[in-house]
Amino acid sequence: MHQLFGLVLGKRDLSRAGDLFSLEDSDIEDCLSQALEEIKAISCSPVSTQARAYAHTHNHTHSHTPMHPYTRIHAHTNR
């Protein structure tokens, strides 16, 4: 696996995750399958699923759908 993938996935060094976009395709083509397997393992791990559950129950910003402007206008005029 490419060294940078090893840092980001293996050591969970997310500070380097953005650097993955600077890699040439030819530098990582041979290790993509292995990287995807590692990502699957991380996303299915108990710590990861607990973190997602925590984030879901403690992050309410995504649950509020903004009101369409037309609806907002008519809600105020129909009072």
Stockholm file with secondary structure:
# STOCKHOLM 1.0

chainA/1-79         MHQLFGLVLGKRDLSRAGDLFSLEDSDIEDCLSQALEEIKAISCSPVSTQARAYAHTHNHTHSHTPMHPYTRIHAHTNR
#=GR chainA/1-79 SS CCHHHIIIIISCCGGGGGGGGGSCHHHHGGGHHHHHHHHHHHHHSHHHHHHHHHHHHHCCGGGCCCCCHHHHHHHHHTC
#=GC SS_cons        CCHHHIIIIISCCGGGGGGGGGSCHHHHGGGHHHHHHHHHHHHHSHHHHHHHHHHHHHCCGGGCCCCCHHHHHHHHHTC
//
